[in-house]
């Protein structure tokens, strides 16, 4: 294992310390809390929080900023943050109008965020939540009941954050976040495993000429394994799975081609080029596109594709300003 780290047990703390030092508009809560929040709070605004296991950077800390998240809570590598950390995140984001929790559909995340919400309710902090389920690969998995939440979560952060920034109520922000969830679908592919720092060995194995269609961001099983194929064929499979799940005919969409941590940008742009051609042939108009690393899996080689069906309301919030370090608009 070759990684630029000190102690494998301290990677989350040291990462967040470095992140906060590099981004002066955020605050690191301190070792043991593992929380990044906005330095300046806006009174009377609905707070937006999210979080989950570390190892998916820039998710979720990279999306803390004006127009997106007010706080992001980090768990250990690929592990849900504890309820006590989430409580501190809720308090950091609360400015009197309530807090929306954006949760990815993993059983540990849901349990811990809901437990934290129950506890802060006794302190008269109002919360609401939405659960992101954008992965079309599987209906059930070891890690979740129903669909997993993957890179489509970033669009939920952006749109909910924009609605909160202009003063929408907690109920209104929750509704537009849910609308985004209802209209977003994703699929991922993996070409190599990742190595957890504290373990030192790959989490799964793929042969040199194999890829896994639908593998999750923690190495959860996908739909099936295939021999490696050209980018145009990969794009056809990925788009086909998404379009089979949801009708995007004559739609305008936001497209995200997301790297999983170890894929060169060159290859992501090649994949996007093929995606753009196929969507055009299907009469689907791209309104905005995003290519890069938005929700990774340490150094896993692979990519995910996300489509968000847009209307005028979602366009407005997608285009709204954001100064989050990893999603500036």
Secondary structure, 3 states (H helix, E strand, C coil): CCCCCCCHHHHHHHHHHHHHHHCCCEEECCCCCCEEEECCCCCCCCEEEEEEEECCCCCCHHHECCCCECEEEEEEECCCCCHHHHHHHHHHHCCCCCEEEEEECCHHHHHHHHHHHHHHHCCCCCEEEEEECCECCCCCCCCCCCCCCCCCHHHHHHHHHHHHHCCCCHHHHHHHHHHHHHCEEEEEEEEECCECCCCCCECCCCCCCEEEECCCCCCCCCCEEEECCCHHHHHHHHHHHHHHHCCCCCCEEEEEEEECECCCHHHHHHHHHHHHHHHHHCCCEEEEEEEECCCCCCCEEEEEEEEEEECHHHHHHHHCCCEECCEEC
